[in-house]
Amino acid sequence: MIRFLMLAFVTVVCAPTFFPLVVLADDGAAQKAVLVTGASSGIGLKITEKLASNGFHVYAGARKAADLERLDAMENVSSIRLDVTVQEEIDAAVEFVKDQGRGLFGVVNNAGVGSISSLATGPESDMDFIFGVNVYGPYRINKAFLPFLDESDGRTTTIGSVSGFIARKAGIYSMSKFAVEAYTDSLALEIDGNGVHVSIVEPGTFKSGFAVSQAARALAAADKGDIELTAEERTRYEGVRVRNATRKEPDEVADAVLDLMTAENPKRRYMVTPNERQAQAAITAAMRRLVQLNHDQPYNYDREGLIAVLDELLAEISNDTGD
Ligand SMILES: NC(=O)c1ccc[n+]([C@@H]2O[C@H](COP(=O)([O-])OP(=O)(O)OC[C@H]3O[C@@H](n4cnc5c(N)ncnc54)[C@H](OP(=O)(O)O)[C@@H]3O)[C@@H](O)[C@H]2O)c1
């Protein structure tokens, strides 16, 4: 009897998580669900469109009522009110996904914001703000949704940046993107072997709402006297709309996310830049740091040693990807 009651409890109470209803796509295959944070604009919206038009059901996180309504009207998309800095909203999103009965195959930690202030003189609140979204965001979201991914042998990715390799001025943003590089590798080590794949996408500069909202915040903060802008910075921020309009749409970033959600052997890192110059700048910056690390210390590699390590790593990655 006790065994029967326990079985009944597990079946009724835990059913949505452990025994998800199978929702079928148009072609009859089970439809996998993916959560995308920051789906209201730019890269997050492109990823939502790409996944929804390629057989996935997308839980699209957004914050404003008009965005939620717009996303909900899209085919294969259910919007979720989700500010990644608000734990109650994350908890409610977990319940929502559970109630939908599809389980969850993927998480795309896309929500992100840019920094506006100097490391030397800016307010600490900018650090809290940027890290709250860009670093604590993926950390909180993954923690909340990993039980679903464990269940589905699913995949989680974070939209990092080439700024995770190239440190720039007003560097809180770079700091946050460097942080998610380490976060990705450490999380992968931690959960390695349990079937969940962890990756990171590193876009270069693409058209989105990012630079425009960053500029609006910077100009408003300067007008309030919270930060100081040089004349050159002010001109740069004021011209951002014009520059943004000339940038490439982030379709290739969305293609990378589709690949990592569908490939048999997804990569750990997907760098996607609009041109050769940005890709090579990121690779050179990473190599410069490596050369500085090696230089002038008692246990350094000589040139041949460095080349041998490089050859080993190249062999390792082509074995991983089956090249
Ligand atoms: N565009 C680029 O060139 C570029 C390059 C490298 C990396 N990235 C990265 O790509 C990601 C997406 O940025 P984007 O370029 O597409 O910029 P975007 O158009 O400004 O989109 C940012 C998204 O993040 C959301 N967001 C901001 N704070 C949030 C919070 N607290 N909780 C939940 N969502 C929040 C925004 O929602 P609201 O609309 O409600 O504000 C928006 O949906 C970011 O992680 C960014 O660092 C972008």
The ligand as an SDF file (V2000), in Angstrom:
LIG
                    3D

 48 52  0  0  0  0  0  0  0  0999 V2000
   25.2750   43.1340  -30.5780 N   0  0  0  0  0  0  0  0  0  0  0  0
   26.5580   42.8920  -30.4660 C   0  0  0  0  0  0  0  0  0  0  0  0
   27.3600   43.4050  -31.2510 O   0  0  0  0  0  0  0  0  0  0  0  0
   27.0680   41.9360  -29.4120 C   0  0  0  0  0  0  0  0  0  0  0  0
   28.4040   41.5370  -29.4800 C   0  0  0  0  0  0  0  0  0  0  0  0
   28.8880   40.6360  -28.5510 C   0  0  0  0  0  0  0  0  0  0  0  0
   28.0480   40.1300  -27.5740 C   0  0  0  0  0  0  0  0  0  0  0  0
   26.7560   40.5370  -27.5070 N   0  0  0  0  0  0  0  0  0  0  0  0
   25.9220   39.9620  -26.4630 C   0  0  0  0  0  0  0  0  0  0  0  0
   24.7020   39.5350  -27.0200 O   0  0  0  0  0  0  0  0  0  0  0  0
   23.6980   39.5040  -26.0150 C   0  0  0  0  0  0  0  0  0  0  0  0
   22.4340   40.1540  -26.5500 C   0  0  0  0  0  0  0  0  0  0  0  0
   22.6820   41.5240  -26.7860 O   0  0  0  0  0  0  0  0  0  0  0  0
   22.1490   42.3110  -28.0650 P   0  0  0  0  0  0  0  0  0  0  0  0
   23.3220   42.8030  -28.7790 O   0  0  0  0  0  0  0  0  0  0  0  0
   21.1240   41.5350  -28.7760 O   0  0  0  0  0  0  0  0  0  0  0  0
   21.5180   43.5940  -27.3310 O   0  0  0  0  0  0  0  0  0  0  0  0
   20.0020   44.0700  -27.1230 P   0  0  0  0  0  0  0  0  0  0  0  0
   19.3140   44.1660  -28.4370 O   0  0  0  0  0  0  0  0  0  0  0  0
   20.1060   45.2940  -26.2700 O   0  0  0  0  0  0  0  0  0  0  0  0
   19.3730   42.8830  -26.2990 O   0  0  0  0  0  0  0  0  0  0  0  0
   19.6440   42.6950  -24.9430 C   0  0  0  0  0  0  0  0  0  0  0  0
   18.5320   41.8840  -24.3500 C   0  0  0  0  0  0  0  0  0  0  0  0
   18.8320   41.6570  -22.9600 O   0  0  0  0  0  0  0  0  0  0  0  0
   17.6510   41.9690  -22.2190 C   0  0  0  0  0  0  0  0  0  0  0  0
   17.9500   42.3010  -20.8410 N   0  0  0  0  0  0  0  0  0  0  0  0
   18.6440   43.3430  -20.3300 C   0  0  0  0  0  0  0  0  0  0  0  0
   18.6410   43.2950  -18.9850 N   0  0  0  0  0  0  0  0  0  0  0  0
   17.9230   42.2060  -18.6430 C   0  0  0  0  0  0  0  0  0  0  0  0
   17.5590   41.6070  -17.4110 C   0  0  0  0  0  0  0  0  0  0  0  0
   17.9060   42.1410  -16.2350 N   0  0  0  0  0  0  0  0  0  0  0  0
   16.8050   40.4720  -17.4380 N   0  0  0  0  0  0  0  0  0  0  0  0
   16.4230   39.9220  -18.6150 C   0  0  0  0  0  0  0  0  0  0  0  0
   16.7170   40.4510  -19.8030 N   0  0  0  0  0  0  0  0  0  0  0  0
   17.4700   41.5690  -19.8160 C   0  0  0  0  0  0  0  0  0  0  0  0
   17.0110   43.1150  -22.9720 C   0  0  0  0  0  0  0  0  0  0  0  0
   15.6600   43.2250  -22.5600 O   0  0  0  0  0  0  0  0  0  0  0  0
   14.8730   44.6380  -22.5420 P   0  0  0  0  0  0  0  0  0  0  0  0
   14.4440   44.8810  -23.9680 O   0  0  0  0  0  0  0  0  0  0  0  0
   13.7500   44.3880  -21.6090 O   0  0  0  0  0  0  0  0  0  0  0  0
   15.8490   45.6740  -22.0470 O   0  0  0  0  0  0  0  0  0  0  0  0
   17.1870   42.6090  -24.4030 C   0  0  0  0  0  0  0  0  0  0  0  0
   16.1910   41.6610  -24.7060 O   0  0  0  0  0  0  0  0  0  0  0  0
   24.3100   40.1960  -24.7990 C   0  0  0  0  0  0  0  0  0  0  0  0
   24.7180   39.2270  -23.8570 O   0  0  0  0  0  0  0  0  0  0  0  0
   25.5060   40.9280  -25.3720 C   0  0  0  0  0  0  0  0  0  0  0  0
   26.5270   41.1120  -24.4080 O   0  0  0  0  0  0  0  0  0  0  0  0
   26.2410   41.4350  -28.3960 C   0  0  0  0  0  0  0  0  0  0  0  0
  1  2  1  0
  2  3  2  0
  2  4  1  0
  4  5  1  0
  4 48  2  0
  5  6  2  0
  6  7  1  0
  7  8  2  0
  8  9  1  0
  8 48  1  0
  9 10  1  0
  9 46  1  0
 10 11  1  0
 11 12  1  0
 11 44  1  0
 12 13  1  0
 13 14  1  0
 14 15  2  0
 14 16  1  0
 14 17  1  0
 17 18  1  0
 18 19  2  0
 18 20  1  0
 18 21  1  0
 21 22  1  0
 22 23  1  0
 23 24  1  0
 23 42  1  0
 24 25  1  0
 25 26  1  0
 25 36  1  0
 26 27  1  0
 26 35  1  0
 27 28  2  0
 28 29  1  0
 29 30  1  0
 29 35  2  0
 30 31  1  0
 30 32  2  0
 32 33  1  0
 33 34  2  0
 34 35  1  0
 36 37  1  0
 36 42  1  0
 37 38  1  0
 38 39  2  0
 38 40  1  0
 38 41  1  0
 42 43  1  0
 44 45  1  0
 44 46  1  0
 46 47  1  0
M  CHG  2   8   1  16  -1
M  END
$$$$
